[in-house]
Structures are given as structure tokens and as C-alpha cells.
């Protein structure tokens, strides 16, 4: 189903699985909360690498996620891989 989509809107909650624990704002991992981290083996970016022709947009981004900082190395990695970061007021035309 995803292969035929023009645009993929995917969970961008966390950069690392233990992000909330490391920042002292939560006790559970992303996986325990039902979120796939973007980085690391089997992460969302690795999954999205298999969808080269589609537009890919990360949505539902937690305020602890470093990709919100446009100058961060994490944001640069996301963009290098052809993935967009959603923002308030973003419009997507299909």
C-alpha cells in the first residue's frame, strides 16, 4: 500500500528510542509507547530509504526531538535522506 502512495506521512515522534529517558522527561522508551525512533538500525529513516520516489514527511514530532532544530546534525541527516519535517501550517498538495 505504501509503495503506491504519492506522499507518506509518518510518525516522527522521537529521534532515539530512549530520547525521553535521556532528557529526564519520561520513563518509557519510544517502542514502549508505540513509536518507532527515526535513527538507528530498523529506525524510521531506514524504513523510508525503501521509498525513494515518494514524498516523505515526518509528522507528530515530540518537543524533545532534535530535528526541530533546523541547524542540528540530526535535521541535516533527515534532509540528506530526502525526508521533510512537518511544521505548523504546512500544506500538502496531492
C-alpha positions as CSV (number, residue, x, y, z in Angstrom):
1,X,0.0,0.0,0.0
2,X,2.8,2.5,0.9
3,X,4.6,1.8,-2.4
4,X,1.7,3.2,-4.4
5,X,1.3,6.4,-2.3
6,X,2.4,9.8,-3.7
7,X,3.1,11.1,-0.2
8,X,4.0,9.3,3.1
9,X,3.1,11.0,6.4
10,X,4.9,9.0,9.1
11,X,5.5,9.1,12.8
12,X,8.4,11.4,13.6
13,X,7.9,11.5,17.4
14,X,11.4,10.6,18.6
15,X,14.9,10.6,17.1
16,X,16.2,8.0,19.6
17,X,14.3,5.2,21.3
18,X,15.5,6.4,24.7
19,X,15.2,10.1,24.0
20,X,12.7,10.9,26.7
21,X,14.5,8.9,29.3
22,X,17.8,10.6,28.4
23,X,16.2,14.0,28.7
24,X,14.6,13.2,32.0
25,X,11.1,13.8,30.8
26,X,9.8,10.2,30.7
27,X,10.4,6.7,31.8
28,X,9.4,4.6,28.8
29,X,11.1,4.1,25.5
30,X,9.6,5.1,22.2
31,X,8.8,1.5,21.4
32,X,7.0,1.0,24.7
33,X,4.8,4.0,23.7
34,X,4.2,2.6,20.2
35,X,6.7,4.9,18.4
36,X,9.5,3.9,16.1
37,X,12.6,6.1,16.6
38,X,14.0,7.7,13.4
39,X,17.6,6.8,14.0
40,X,19.4,3.6,14.4
41,X,19.1,0.1,12.9
42,X,15.5,-0.5,11.9
43,X,14.5,3.1,12.6
44,X,12.1,5.1,10.6
45,X,14.8,6.7,8.3
46,X,16.0,3.2,7.4
47,X,12.4,2.1,6.6
48,X,11.8,5.2,4.5
49,X,15.0,4.6,2.5
50,X,13.0,1.9,0.7
51,X,10.6,4.5,-0.7
52,X,12.8,6.6,-2.9
53,X,10.2,8.0,-5.3
54,X,7.6,9.2,-2.8
55,X,7.4,12.4,-0.9
56,X,8.1,11.6,2.8
57,X,7.1,13.8,5.7
58,X,7.7,13.3,9.4
59,X,4.7,14.3,11.5
60,X,3.8,14.2,15.2
61,X,7.2,15.4,16.3
62,X,7.9,15.5,20.1
63,X,9.4,18.7,21.5
64,X,12.4,16.6,22.7
65,X,13.3,15.6,19.1
66,X,16.5,17.4,17.9
67,X,15.2,17.5,14.3
68,X,13.1,20.5,15.4
69,X,16.4,22.5,15.4
70,X,17.0,23.3,11.8
71,X,20.7,23.6,12.4
72,X,21.1,20.3,14.2
73,X,23.1,17.3,12.7
74,X,20.0,15.2,13.2
75,X,18.0,17.5,11.0
76,X,20.7,17.5,8.4
77,X,20.6,13.7,8.3
78,X,16.9,13.7,7.8
79,X,17.1,16.2,4.9
80,X,20.1,14.3,3.4
81,X,17.9,11.3,3.2
82,X,15.2,13.2,1.3
83,X,12.7,13.3,4.2
84,X,10.8,16.5,5.2
85,X,10.0,17.7,8.7
86,X,6.4,18.8,9.0
87,X,5.7,22.3,10.5
88,X,2.7,24.1,11.8
89,X,0.6,25.4,8.9
90,X,2.2,23.0,6.4
91,X,0.1,22.4,3.3
92,X,0.5,19.3,1.1
93,X,-0.9,19.3,-2.4
94,X,-1.5,16.0,-4.0
